[in-house]
Amino acid sequence: MSATHPPGDAGGMRAGPWLGAALATLIAGCAARQMPADPFSGRPIRTASPDELARRIGEDASAVVALKGKLTLSFQETAGAGERTCRGTLAARSPWTGAEAGLFVQGYRSLLPTLFTLVSDGERFWLHVPSDRIVYTGSIGHRYVVRGQDLRLDARALLRALFVEPLGPTDALEVREDAEAYVLSIRRDGHLHRRLWVERRRFAVEREVLYDGDEREELVILRERHRELDGRLQAERLSVEDRIAGGSVLLDFDALTVNPSGLDSRVFRPRIPADARIETVDGTEGDR
């Protein structure tokens, strides 16, 4: 877990990260990047039925099994707070295709080769912070805050941002047609579960909002700068905002491969250094 190797070489940790304003003292000082204009703007507006929209989302979800790339990560502790950035490598396997889900994210800087390594197998996560000599671990089903380290993480949110969930067999779908997008409201077990904004030129999911059991906004995901990869459009700039805890993370890829060959499942398993202490977090907020 302490080596700085691109995902797919060896080691791992599980998926489920929120790397919020986390590691603030470690990743201060890198510059933000400007994004180019959307190269697909200007295409004609198209129409689609609710069934066709659901089918397209399902087909796109089943086609993207895994992702691997290099990127810049940017973190904000609260809205309007200063942004912290670092470079990183990422590998992930979709939780929606029937294969075992997985996530690997490693952040680094030139003078500090490994800032953190986050690994998840889709059920638990392991976050190694070498400077602390601690590996944080827990279930990804909850949101975690380790205040003593100024660390926020939600692995589940990163997996959701990277891979759009298809509609389930019992999901109820309502569609509103706007000038530039279709707004899909998806209800599950009688409650509003999420909303998707599907733009009407390429039918790409550009915005997604997930709701908690009280139908309050929980996560807001933006997908931008789509590019044709492996025959399908893939967002290369993803942002995830936690509306409840207040943190956010931006994933800005400059190299991204869809369905990479030879992605070893061992990358999604933790390698715990001998000098690291393991600390289990239980999903509650508090000082640790």
N, C-alpha and C positions, 0 to 999 in steps of 0.2 A: 504493500500500500504506500510505501514511502518513495518508490522509484518514480521518475518522471518519464514514463513511456507512453506513447500513443495507445489508445484503447485497441485491444486486439493482440497486444504483445503477450501479456500474461495477466497479472493480478486483478483485483476487482473489489467491488463493494456493491451494495444493492441500491435499487432505485427508490426514490421518493423524496426528492429534495426540494426544500425551500432553502436557498442560500441567500437570505435576505441581506440586510445591512451587515450581514455577517462578516467576520474577519475584517472589520473596518480598519483596524490599525495595520493590517497586513497588506491591504490592496489599495491604499491611498496612493494617488499620484499618477495614474495612467490617464491618458486623454480619451475623450469620447470621439466617435467617428460619425461623420455625416453620411446619410443614406442616399443613394441615387434615386432618381424618379422611377416610378413603376413603368417598366418597359412595355407592359401589356395594356396600358391605358389607351383609350381611343377606339377600342374594339366595339362593335355594335352591341346594344342591349339585346339579350335573348330571354326567352320564356321557357318555363319548365313546370310541370305539374307536381303536386306534393309527392306522388309516388316516384316520379323521376328523380326528384331531389333526394329522397331517401335512398333510392337505388345508387345514385352517383356517390353519395357519402359512403355507403357500404362498400362499393367497389374500390374507391380510393383507399379506404381503411384496410381492406384485405390485401391490397397491392403493396402497401408499404410495411414490410416486415421489420426492417431495421434501418438505423441511421448511424453514420460515423462521420466525424468532422473536426475541424479546428475552428476556434471562435474566440470572440471577445465577450467576456461576461461583465455585466454592470449591475451593481446592487444599490438599492436605496432602502434605508431603514423606515422612513416615512415619506409620504408624498411631499415634494418640495425640498427634501433633505439633500445634502450633497451626494453626488454619485461617486461610487468607488468602482474601479474596473481592474481586470486582470486578463491575461490570456488563458486559454484552456483547450483541452481536448475532451471529446465526448463520444461515447458509443451508447446506443440504446436499442432495445428490442421491444416491439409493440406488445401491449397487454391485450390487444383486440384480435389477434390472428390465430389464437389457439396454442401458440408456442409459449415457452416460459418467458415472462417479461424480464427485462433487465435494464440497468442504468449504470453508467460509469461517467463521472465528471471529475476532471483534475484541473485545478487552477495553479498557475505558476507565473513567475516574473523572472526577468533575466538575473537579478541578484539574489533571488530566493527561489530555487528551482521548483519546490513543491509547496504551495500555500495550503492546499487541502486536497483530499481525495474523497469523493463520495461514491459509494457503490450501493446498489440495491438489486434484489432478486424479484422485486415486485411485491413482496410481502414485508420485508424488513429492510432497513438501511444501515449502513456503517459510514460514518464520517470521521476521517482521520485528519487531525490538525497537527502536523509534525512539531511546530513550535511549542505546542502545549503538551506533546507526548500523550495525547488522549485520543481514544476512538469512541465516539458517541454512537450508540445503536438503539434501535427501537422499531416498533411497527410503523409502516407508512400510512396506516389508516387514520392517523391523527396528525394534528399540527403541533410542532414542537418549538419551544423557545428556551434557549439556554442563555439566560441573561448575563451570567457571570462572564461569558465569552463574547457577548454582543453578537450572538449567533442565532439566525433564523433559518429554518429549513423545512421544506415540505416536498419530499421526493415524488409523491403522488401528483403534485401540481406540475412538475417538470415533465413527467410522462404524459400527462393529459395535454400539455402544450405541444409536445413533439408529435403525438399521434391522435388524430381526431377519432373519437369514439363513434362507431356506427349506431344506428337506432336499434334498440332491443325489440324482441318480438311482442312485448306487452306495452311498449311506449306508445302514448297517444300524441299525435302530431297535429299541430295547428300552424298554418302558413299565412303570413301577411306579406303582401306584395308592395314593396316600396319602389321608388324610381330607379335606384341603383342597386338594390339588394332584395333578396327574400329573407324575411325574418322567421325562423323556425322556432316555435315554442314546443318543447318536449316535456310532457307530463309523465311521471312514473308513480304508480300507486296513488294516483289522485292528486299528487303534488307537483308543482312546477320544479323540474329537475335542472333544465338548462335551456339556454337560447343560443341559436346560431345565426350569424349574419352571413349569408351566402351571396357573394357578389354575382351580378347577372351577365358578366361577359365571359367568365371562365368557369363559373360555379365553384369557385374556391371558397372555403370557409375562412373568412378574414377576422371574425370576432366571435368569441364564445364567452358566455357568462354562466357559471354554475351557481346553484342556489342551495342553501342549507335546508333543514327540515322545516324551518319557519318561513321559507321562501324569501330569505334575505340574500342579497348578493354575497357570495363567498369568494369566488375567484373570477377574475376577468383576464381573458387570454386574447392577445392581438397577434395575428399572423400577417407578416408583411414581406415585401420583396420576393414574390413568388418567381420561381424559375423552373424551366422544363428540365426534369431530372428523371432518367429511367422511364421516359415516356409519359410522365405525369408532372403536374405542377406541385412544387414543394416550396414552402415558405423558408427563407433563409434568415429571417429576422423575427424572433418570437419574444413577446413580453408577457409576464405573468404578474398580476397584481393581487395581493391578498387583501380584500376589502375589510376583513375582520381584524387581522393582526396589523395591517398597514404597510407591510414590506412589499418589495417588488424586485424582480430579477429580469434582466434582458439578455437574451442569447442572440448574438450577432455573428453568423457564420461567414467566413471567407473561403472555406473549403468544406463541401458537404457531399457525401456519397449516399445514395439510396440503395438499400439492399446490398451492402458490401459483402464480397465473398470472403470466406475464411474468418468470420467473426467468432472468436472462441468464447464459449459460454463461461469459461473460467474468469473472464474479465469482470463478470458480475458477482464474483464471490470475494469475500474479504480476505486480505492478507494483512494480518495484524503484526506490526513490528514487536520484537521481544521487549523493547523498552517502553511500550505504550500501555497506559492504563485504560481499561474498558469502563465506560460509564453509560449505564442504561437510562434512557429518558422515557417517561411514562405518559407523555401527551399532555401534561399540565404545565402551565406557565409558572415559572418561579426561578429564584436564584439558585445556581448550581456551582 
